[in-house]
Amino acid sequence: MRIVLVGPPGAGKGTQASFLAENLSIPHISTGDLFRANISQGTPLGQKAQEYMRAGQLVPDEVTIGMAKDRMQEPDAASGFLLDGFPRNIAQAEALDAYLAETGQKLDAVLDLEVPEDEVVKRIAGRRICRNDSSHVFHVEYSPPKQVGVCDVCGGELYQRDDDREETVRKRLAVYHSETEPIIDHYKAQDLVTTISALGEVGEVTARAMQALRRD
């Protein structure tokens, strides 16, 4: 299967993408992983991306599109893939359409993870990270530490990242609504979109997604 996963920040796309890709035995292709792999391997596209990032500029669509095309041509993606974070705008969606048409492939489904905006803010703004080890993550409401501000694992100080502050989250949501959300209508015109509630336990959301894919 060839699937695109869409949803606002805080919808749990990365978590769901990993579970779905494993269940479907297809690679999970995320934009973050594409950038990290290309930069660490020193590919021409990775070098270009790094130049823009060092200059504090956005990486152009054509660089991201090039990385995604290269990854979709790898052997493990021959029978399908799950795209997470790509496409992120209409230009990228149109480039993906063109690539799939050129290679005789097609998308099977676009899963739209739906979360109310206030819930997104609550999920992200409530995160607290350990200064000693960023893999120790807590949430003031959903998974609070035993002692406020102290990591249960190592006793390190817990803090809120700048990216997780409410005003930053709302800015990220505004960018999502203006740039990424329009691709949902783009794919609705192709009758590919299924909207799934991303509220509830991780397993519940995965079950909804798998049920939607079976229907498709």
LINGIQUI-V264931 format. One record per residue. N is the residue number from 1. RES is the residue in one small letter. PHI is phi in whole degrees, 0 to 359 (999 if undefined). PSI is psi in whole degrees, 0 to 359 (* if undefined). NEAR is the number of other C-alpha atoms within 8 Angstrom. Layout:
# LINGIQUI-V264931
n = [N,N]
res = [RES,RES]
phi = [PHI,PHI]
psi = [PSI,PSI]
near = [NEAR,NEAR]
This chain:
# LINGIQUI-V264931
n = [1,2,3,4,5,6,7,8,9,10,11,12,13,14,15,16,17,18,19,20,21,22,23,24,25,26,27,28,29,30,31,32,33,34,35,36,37,38,39,40,41,42,43,44,45,46,47,48,49,50,51,52,53,54,55,56,57,58,59,60,61,62,63,64,65,66,67,68,69,70,71,72,73,74,75,76,77,78,79,80,81,82,83,84,85,86,87,88,89,90,91,92,93,94,95,96,97,98,99,100,101,102,103,104,105,106,107,108,109,110,111,112,113,114,115,116,117,118,119,120,121,122,123,124,125,126,127,128,129,130,131,132,133,134,135,136,137,138,139,140,141,142,143,144,145,146,147,148,149,150,151,152,153,154,155,156,157,158,159,160,161,162,163,164,165,166,167,168,169,170,171,172,173,174,175,176,177,178,179,180,181,182,183,184,185,186,187,188,189,190,191,192,193,194,195,196,197,198,199,200,201,202,203,204,205,206,207,208,209,210,211,212,213,214,215,216]
res = [m,r,i,v,l,v,g,p,p,g,a,g,k,g,t,q,a,s,f,l,a,e,n,l,s,i,p,h,i,s,t,g,d,l,f,r,a,n,i,s,q,g,t,p,l,g,q,k,a,q,e,y,m,r,a,g,q,l,v,p,d,e,v,t,i,g,m,a,k,d,r,m,q,e,p,d,a,a,s,g,f,l,l,d,g,f,p,r,n,i,a,q,a,e,a,l,d,a,y,l,a,e,t,g,q,k,l,d,a,v,l,d,l,e,v,p,e,d,e,v,v,k,r,i,a,g,r,r,i,c,r,n,d,s,s,h,v,f,h,v,e,y,s,p,p,k,q,v,g,v,c,d,v,c,g,g,e,l,y,q,r,d,d,d,r,e,e,t,v,r,k,r,l,a,v,y,h,s,e,t,e,p,i,i,d,h,y,k,a,q,d,l,v,t,t,i,s,a,l,g,e,v,g,e,v,t,a,r,a,m,q,a,l,r,r,d]
phi = [999,242,230,248,252,235,170,290,303,87,279,87,301,299,297,295,300,297,295,294,299,294,298,263,57,230,288,268,251,252,300,301,295,300,296,299,295,292,290,293,274,67,293,305,291,296,295,297,301,296,300,294,295,296,275,73,251,290,287,300,306,297,289,298,298,299,298,296,299,302,291,290,270,287,305,290,262,298,259,147,194,238,266,232,94,221,283,249,203,298,301,291,296,294,294,295,304,296,298,295,296,297,262,70,243,209,286,265,198,237,262,256,278,254,221,302,302,296,291,301,300,297,298,278,292,273,292,226,247,282,292,281,208,291,280,271,240,234,221,299,248,275,213,289,289,296,239,305,80,234,292,296,280,233,82,288,285,265,219,259,294,302,295,264,290,304,296,290,299,293,294,298,294,298,295,301,297,277,258,266,305,301,291,295,295,304,277,297,296,260,58,249,269,237,266,235,292,261,273,107,292,306,297,294,294,300,298,298,296,297,296,298,291,294,296,292]
psi = [149,116,143,132,126,148,159,165,142,1,348,27,314,315,311,321,317,314,315,316,320,315,326,357,46,155,144,113,106,149,318,316,322,313,313,316,314,322,316,328,353,31,160,320,323,320,319,313,317,323,314,318,320,330,1,24,157,141,127,153,320,331,313,317,318,316,316,318,314,317,322,346,356,152,323,347,7,325,5,173,163,118,128,109,356,131,151,0,175,319,317,323,318,323,321,316,313,317,314,320,318,326,8,30,171,156,144,327,152,117,121,107,119,127,132,145,319,326,321,312,316,317,313,315,342,355,143,131,144,133,334,327,110,352,349,102,134,173,135,335,314,327,68,150,160,325,127,127,5,131,129,330,312,358,7,166,136,140,165,123,151,322,341,358,149,316,325,319,318,326,318,322,321,319,318,314,322,325,315,320,325,338,340,314,324,315,336,324,340,7,43,348,133,125,131,134,129,18,149,186,154,315,325,318,318,318,319,316,315,322,318,319,325,323,320,*]
near = [10,10,13,13,14,12,10,11,10,9,11,8,13,8,8,11,12,9,9,11,13,9,6,7,6,13,11,11,11,11,11,7,8,12,11,8,9,13,13,7,7,8,8,6,11,14,11,9,12,9,8,11,10,7,6,6,7,6,9,6,8,6,11,10,11,9,12,11,9,8,10,9,8,8,5,7,12,8,7,10,14,15,12,15,10,11,13,10,11,12,7,12,12,8,9,10,9,8,9,11,9,7,6,6,7,8,11,9,12,13,13,12,14,12,12,6,7,6,8,13,13,8,10,12,11,12,12,12,14,15,9,7,7,8,6,9,9,11,12,10,6,6,7,9,12,6,7,6,8,12,13,8,5,6,7,9,10,11,9,11,8,6,6,12,11,9,6,10,13,9,8,9,11,8,9,11,9,8,10,13,10,11,12,11,8,9,11,9,7,6,6,11,11,9,8,11,8,10,7,6,6,8,6,8,14,11,8,9,11,9,8,9,8,6,5,6]
